[in-house]
Amino acid sequence: MGQWNTDYRSKKAILPIPKTPAQKFVHQADYLASRKYLIFDFGDHYYEPEDDNQSTSEPEKDRNLELAIACIVDICKKLIESGVSRDDVYRIVSENNGGNRNPNSIKTVEVAVTIKNKLEELQK
């Protein structure tokens, strides 16, 4: 904590002052991390491992997922308007989406296709 190593009430030192270069470095890093106005953006996929065997690019996958979700939402609206129970529609999404009934929370195109197929079965 560097110069902020004392208790503000008792004025007693509660932490040692950094002396070595490593301690000073950690102190600076800690100080910078506490600043609200500093924003570090590492990107959306910084912590995800890279997969060199991807058959489609990320933007293409994202667009395909968006289209699939839009299709699912459209099917859901049509089903509910036609008299199918809202609970039945949500149940299908929830059962295939890790318990989440919101179609916008679908993470993969494969899950979206599965849900779309099951919803289309309800239309018949």
C-alpha positions in Angstrom: 0.0 0.0 0.0 3.0 2.3 -0.1 2.5 5.6 1.6 -1.0 4.5 2.6 0.3 2.0 5.1 -1.1 3.6 8.2 -4.5 3.3 9.8 -6.3 6.7 9.3 -7.8 6.6 12.8 -4.9 5.5 15.0 -2.1 6.7 12.6 -0.2 3.5 13.3 1.7 1.7 10.6 -0.3 -1.5 9.7 1.7 -2.5 6.6 5.4 -2.2 5.7 6.5 0.5 3.2 7.7 -1.1 -0.1 11.5 -1.2 -0.3 12.6 -3.6 -3.0 11.9 -3.0 -6.7 9.5 -5.9 -6.8 7.6 -4.5 -3.8 7.4 -1.1 -5.4 6.2 -2.6 -8.7 3.4 -4.5 -6.9 2.5 -1.2 -5.1 2.3 0.7 -8.4 0.2 -2.1 -10.0 -2.1 -2.2 -7.0 -2.5 1.6 -7.1 -3.3 1.6 -10.8 -5.8 -1.2 -10.4 -7.6 0.9 -7.8 -8.2 3.8 -10.2 -11.7 3.9 -11.5 -10.9 6.1 -14.5 -8.4 3.5 -16.0 -10.1 1.0 -18.2 -8.3 -2.1 -19.5 -10.1 -3.7 -22.4 -8.6 -7.0 -23.3 -11.2 -7.8 -25.9 -14.1 -10.2 -26.0 -12.1 -13.4 -26.5 -8.9 -12.6 -24.5 -9.3 -15.4 -22.0 -10.6 -18.0 -24.4 -8.2 -20.5 -26.0 -7.6 -20.0 -29.7 -8.9 -22.8 -31.9 -7.0 -23.1 -35.2 -9.5 -25.7 -36.6 -12.4 -23.3 -36.9 -14.3 -23.9 -40.1 -16.1 -20.5 -40.0 -14.8 -17.1 -38.9 -16.0 -15.6 -35.6 -18.0 -12.8 -37.3 -19.7 -15.3 -39.5 -20.6 -17.5 -36.5 -21.9 -14.6 -34.6 -24.1 -13.5 -37.6 -25.4 -17.1 -38.0 -26.3 -17.2 -34.3 -28.0 -13.9 -34.5 -30.1 -15.1 -37.4 -31.0 -18.3 -35.7 -32.1 -16.5 -32.6 -34.2 -14.1 -34.6 -35.8 -17.1 -36.3 -36.5 -18.7 -32.9 -38.1 -15.5 -31.5 -40.3 -15.2 -34.6 -41.4 -18.8 -34.3 -42.1 -18.3 -30.6 -44.3 -15.2 -31.3 -46.2 -17.1 -34.0 -46.8 -20.1 -31.7 -48.1 -18.0 -28.8 -50.3 -16.0 -31.2 -51.8 -19.2 -32.5 -52.8 -20.4 -29.1 -49.9 -22.6 -28.0 -49.2 -22.2 -24.3 -46.4 -19.7 -23.5 -45.2 -22.2 -20.9 -44.8 -24.9 -23.5 -42.7 -22.6 -25.7 -40.5 -21.5 -22.8 -40.1 -25.1 -21.6 -38.6 -26.2 -25.0 -36.2 -23.3 -24.9 -35.3 -23.9 -21.3 -34.8 -27.7 -21.6 -32.3 -27.1 -24.5 -30.6 -24.0 -23.2 -29.2 -25.0 -19.8 -32.4 -24.0 -17.9 -32.5 -20.5 -19.4 -35.8 -19.8 -21.1 -34.6 -16.6 -22.9 -33.8 -17.3 -26.5 -31.4 -14.4 -26.6 -29.2 -16.2 -24.1 -28.5 -19.1 -26.6 -24.7 -19.3 -27.1 -24.2 -21.7 -30.0 -25.8 -22.2 -33.4 -26.1 -25.9 -32.7 -28.3 -25.3 -29.6 -30.3 -22.8 -31.7 -31.0 -25.3 -34.4 -32.1 -27.9 -31.9 -34.5 -25.5 -30.3 -35.8 -24.3 -33.7 -36.5 -27.9 -34.8 -38.4 -28.7 -31.6 -40.4 -25.5 -31.8 -41.3 -26.3 -35.5 -42.6 -29.7 -34.3 -45.1 -27.7 -32.1 -46.4 -25.9 -35.1 -47.5 -29.1 -36.8 
